[in-house]
Structures are given as structure tokens and as C-alpha cells.
Amino acid sequence: MSIQKNGFRVKDPLTRNNIYFSYSGYHTNYDFDHQVHNYSRLKNLFEQYNIFFTNIHVAKWKPQGRHENGNRVSFVVDTNVNMIWYKYEGNSNGSGQNMLIYNRRKCNISSIINHPRLYHDQLLELVRDIGNINENNNNENINENNNNENINENNNE
């Protein structure tokens, strides 16, 4: 099973084997463990662009086989824009992925945290996209309300 957002698909963390902890819900109810530093920095950076984390789907498991030491985590964090934060730790130490996926592009978390100015335009593009989506929805609602008012006026005549 997978989670799809804006044309990009990632494995749903809740479908892993050997899960000893799972959570799906609002992101503030999860502690982000050893990703708390990344979480804080991303959250602060995104708030400047009116981008906010919403829900998280997370699973923790114990690896099997040669790499049985330690715990592993995988999560997907949704945002209010077409972007997700995807974290996956592989069974081998140091393996996995930690990236933002937006507008069908992938970006390593450490890149955007360490060089936010390089990603300024992309973040603004996301904000503009959301603004356009909201503006289009508002225009549709205004048109719908105007149509309803015209219907009511015609019925009153």
C-alpha cells in the first residue's frame, strides 16, 4: 500500500512488518524522536511561507536479520500545500531517505535546512499555488452564491 500526493507515491509506513509502534493523526501528537531538530527547523522555515504540517503517518519497527540492533522509523508528514516530508530508515545503519517531495520534485531535508535561500523560489511557488487554489475556490463559491441569488430573485418575481 502507498500514499500518493501530487503525483508522487511513497510506501505507507503503516504497512511495514514487525511494527511495535504506529500512529496516524495530527503531527503535534508525535515527538519526532531523533528528527526533532529537523522538525523544528523545517516548521520555523515553513511558517515564514504559510506552509504548515498537518497529519503524520508513522511506524517504528525492529529490523530483522544481520541488522537487528536498534530501532527504525518511517513517516510521512502532510502539509497544507502539495508537499510531504518523507522519512524512511533502512535496515542497515545509515541507509534510508529523508526528503521533501513537492511539485513532483524531491529535495533532501539537510539541503533545504542548510541552504534555505536556494529553495526560496520553490517555497514561494508552493505558496502561490495554494493561493491560486484558494482564490479559485473562493471565486467558485462567489459564482455559486451569485447563481443561487439569481435563482432566488427569479423565484420571487
C-alpha positions as CSV (number, residue, x, y, z in Angstrom):
1,M,0.0,0.0,0.0
2,S,1.2,3.5,-0.7
3,I,0.4,7.2,0.0
4,Q,0.1,9.4,-3.1
5,K,0.4,13.1,-3.1
6,N,0.6,15.4,-6.2
7,G,1.5,12.5,-8.5
8,F,4.3,11.1,-6.3
9,R,3.9,7.8,-4.4
10,V,5.7,6.6,-1.2
11,K,5.3,3.5,0.8
12,D,2.8,3.8,3.6
13,P,4.8,3.3,6.8
14,L,1.9,1.5,8.5
15,T,2.2,-1.4,6.1
16,R,5.7,-2.5,7.4
17,N,6.3,-5.8,9.1
18,N,7.4,-6.1,12.8
19,I,5.8,-2.7,13.8
20,Y,5.9,-2.1,17.6
21,F,4.5,1.4,17.4
22,S,2.3,3.2,14.9
23,Y,0.4,6.5,14.9
24,S,-1.7,8.3,12.3
25,G,-3.0,11.7,13.2
26,Y,-2.2,15.3,13.9
27,H,1.6,15.9,13.8
28,T,1.8,17.7,17.2
29,N,0.9,14.5,19.0
30,Y,4.1,12.8,17.8
31,D,7.5,13.6,19.4
32,F,9.7,13.1,16.2
33,D,12.4,11.4,18.3
34,H,15.8,12.0,16.7
35,Q,14.2,14.1,13.9
36,V,13.0,16.8,16.4
37,H,15.8,19.1,15.3
38,N,14.8,18.8,11.6
39,Y,11.2,19.1,12.6
40,S,11.8,22.4,14.5
41,R,13.9,23.9,11.7
42,L,11.5,22.9,9.0
43,K,8.5,24.1,10.9
44,N,10.1,27.5,11.6
45,L,11.2,27.9,8.0
46,F,7.8,26.9,6.5
47,E,5.8,29.1,8.8
48,Q,7.5,32.1,7.1
49,Y,5.8,30.9,3.9
50,N,2.4,30.0,5.5
51,I,3.2,26.3,5.0
52,F,2.1,24.2,7.9
53,F,2.5,20.5,8.8
54,T,-0.9,18.7,9.3
55,N,-1.0,14.9,9.7
56,I,1.6,12.3,10.2
57,H,1.6,8.5,9.5
58,V,4.4,6.9,11.4
59,A,5.6,3.4,12.2
60,K,8.5,2.1,14.3
61,W,9.9,-1.4,13.9
62,K,12.9,-3.6,14.8
63,P,14.9,-4.7,11.9
64,Q,15.5,-8.4,11.3
65,G,18.5,-10.4,10.1
66,R,22.0,-9.0,10.2
67,H,21.0,-5.6,11.3
68,E,18.9,-6.4,14.4
69,N,20.4,-3.7,16.6
70,G,18.4,-0.6,17.2
71,N,15.0,0.6,16.0
72,R,13.9,2.1,12.7
73,V,11.3,4.7,11.9
74,S,9.4,5.6,8.8
75,F,6.9,8.5,8.5
76,V,5.1,10.7,6.1
77,V,4.1,14.2,7.2
78,D,1.4,16.1,5.2
79,T,1.3,19.8,4.8
80,N,-1.3,22.3,3.8
81,V,0.3,22.5,0.3
82,N,1.2,19.8,-2.2
83,M,4.3,18.8,-0.2
84,I,5.1,15.9,2.1
85,W,8.1,15.2,4.4
86,Y,9.1,11.5,3.9
87,K,11.5,9.8,6.3
88,Y,12.5,6.2,5.9
89,E,15.3,4.4,7.7
90,G,16.5,1.3,6.1
91,N,17.6,-1.9,7.9
92,S,21.3,-1.0,7.5
93,N,22.7,1.7,9.7
94,G,22.8,5.0,7.8
95,S,20.6,3.8,5.0
96,G,17.2,5.3,4.1
97,Q,15.7,8.6,2.8
98,N,14.8,11.9,4.4
99,M,13.3,14.2,1.9
100,L,10.6,16.7,1.0
101,I,8.5,15.9,-2.0
102,Y,6.8,18.8,-3.7
103,N,5.6,19.6,-7.2
104,R,6.9,16.2,-8.3
105,R,10.4,17.0,-7.1
106,K,12.4,15.6,-4.3
107,C,14.7,17.5,-2.0
108,N,17.0,16.2,0.7
109,I,16.0,17.6,4.1
110,S,19.5,18.6,5.0
111,S,19.8,20.6,1.8
112,I,16.7,22.7,2.5
113,I,17.6,23.2,6.1
114,N,21.2,24.2,5.5
115,H,20.5,26.3,2.3
116,P,17.0,27.7,2.6
117,R,17.8,30.6,0.3
118,L,18.4,28.2,-2.6
119,Y,14.9,26.9,-2.1
120,H,13.2,30.3,-1.6
121,D,11.7,30.4,-5.1
122,Q,10.3,26.9,-4.8
123,L,8.7,27.6,-1.5
124,L,7.2,30.8,-2.9
125,E,5.9,28.8,-5.8
126,L,4.2,26.4,-3.4
127,V,2.6,29.3,-1.6
128,R,1.4,30.9,-4.8
129,D,-0.1,27.6,-5.9
130,I,-2.0,27.4,-2.7
131,G,-3.1,31.0,-3.0
132,N,-4.3,30.3,-6.5
133,I,-6.2,27.2,-5.4
134,N,-7.8,29.1,-2.6
135,E,-8.6,32.1,-4.9
136,N,-10.2,29.7,-7.4
137,N,-12.2,28.0,-4.7
138,N,-13.4,31.4,-3.4
139,N,-14.3,32.5,-7.0
140,E,-16.3,29.3,-7.5
141,N,-18.1,29.9,-4.2
142,I,-18.8,33.5,-5.2
143,N,-20.2,32.4,-8.6
144,E,-22.3,29.7,-6.9
145,N,-23.7,32.2,-4.4
146,N,-24.4,34.6,-7.3
147,N,-26.2,31.9,-9.2
148,N,-28.2,31.0,-6.1
149,E,-29.2,34.6,-5.6
150,N,-30.3,34.9,-9.2
151,I,-32.4,31.8,-8.8
152,N,-34.0,33.2,-5.6
153,E,-34.7,36.5,-7.3
154,N,-36.3,34.8,-10.3
155,N,-38.4,32.7,-7.9
156,N,-39.6,35.8,-6.1
157,E,-40.8,37.6,-9.3
